[in-house]
Amino acid sequence: MELTWHGHSTWYVTVDGTDLLVDPFFGNPQTDLDPTDVDAPDYVLLTHGHEDHVAHASEFNDATLVATPELVAYAEDNYGFDEAVGGMGMNLGGTVECGDAWVTMVRADHSNGIETGYETSAGMPGGFVISEAKPTQESDADNTAFYHAGDTSLMTEMREVIGPFLEPDFAALPAGDHFTMGPAQAAIAADWLGVDYAAPMHYDTFPPIEIDTAEFERELDAAGAAAEAVILEGDESFILE
């Protein structure tokens, strides 16, 4: 599984022959790319409707959309998508097959107005666990899984459900504070999840969420987390095996 961080919460994930793009927003200072520089993905995954997560969704509308039904309907009307998983999207707790990958939508604690507008809701915000095999109650040490937490606060769902049931190996965790978890809570999340690797995201895009990533590393140690901190540069990739 190849994981490429394009800054903020934008990740490009390749599982065998399937490409998935999560929260396309290339107007952030960590990436040097324009949407046209990115290979067309097979699937676009949207965690929620805020502008810094859907800003360039329309540039990839030939892909199959993975999002809540409310956000799918909005994206079809406004971003030009005409295909979604299951015909209408999915919702929290669901698992869908996306080419060579399996995608499970999990809870995120956050707000979810469309493009931060208060007059239109995009349903519940979420996160995604992308795995090579369908998750079951039987533990599978050979299954590789990546957890994109979306925008969220710390929540016991990470400790009680996502970690033990979905068994992610790598967690991308918002750590910019102010609108989401900061480094301390993100480090606790990494510990609760039991992941091997944890990467901060959703930081340094604009002043309220500027952080020193060394703080994230210190907080991982303070939390007693077994996870190795992965501090990526924008457009840098990590191979998860």
C-alpha positions, 0 to 999 in steps of 0.5 A: 500500500502506497500512501502519499500526503499532499498536505492538509488532509489530502492523501492519495492511496494505492492498493494494488491496482486501485487508486483512492484520493481522500479529501482533495484540497490542493490549495494548501502550502505543503503541496507543489501540485495542481489537481491536473498534476495528479493521476486520475483516481478510481475513487474519491473519498470525502470525509465531510463537506468543509471547503478545505476537504472538498475544494478540488473534488470537482476536478476528479468527478470521473471517479466513483464517489465514496461519501455519505448520501447527503454529501453524494447528492450535493456533489452530484449537483454541484461537482459533477459526479455521476457515480457513487458506491452503491448508487447513493454513497454509504454511511457510518459503520458500512464497508464497501469494496472499492476495486482492490481495496475495502473501505470502512466508514467510521465516526468522526466528531466534528461539524459538517456544514457544506463548505462551512455554510450553516444552512446546508448539512452534509450528514455525519462527518466520518473517517475511513479505514482503507484495507487490503481485505474485508475486515472481520472479527477474526484478527488478520495479521497479514491485512494492511490497513490505513486509517484516515481519521478525518477532522475529529476530536479524541473519541473512545471509538478509536480505543473501543472499535477502530483499533481492536476491530479494524486493526489499522497499521498506519493512522493519519491524525489531525494534529493542528488543534483549534478545529480538531485534535492537537498534538497531545490528543492525537498522540493519545489516539495513536496509543489507543489505536495501537498503530505501528505508524502515526502521521500528523495532518491538518496542520500549518495550512493557516495560522490557527493550526500552525504547530511544531511537529516535534511536539507531536513526536514528544507527545507520542513518547509521553503517551507511551504509544508504540507508534513510530512518528511519520512526519512527511513533507508535502507530496512525499510517499510512504510504503506501508507493508 
